[in-house]
C-alpha cells in the first residue's frame, strides 16, 4: 500500500545526492583566466556562474594562486 511512497522517497534521495555530486564535479574544473579577471574587477557578480566560481576559489589552491597573479597584473 505504501510502496509507491517508499519508491518516491528513494527517488528523491537519489536525485538530491546526484545534484550534490554534480555541483562538486563542476567545482573541480579550474577557472579560466577570463573568469578570474572578472573576479578581480568584480564584474562576475552579475553573471550566473558567480556562485560556482566563488565556491571553486574557496577550495582550489591553484586557482587562488592564479587569481593572485592576475590581480597583480
Secondary structure, DSSP 8 states (H G I E B T S, - for coil): --HHHHHHHHHHHHHHHHHHHHHHHHHHS---HHHHHHHHTTGGGGSTTHHHHHHHHHH-HHHHHHHHHHHH-
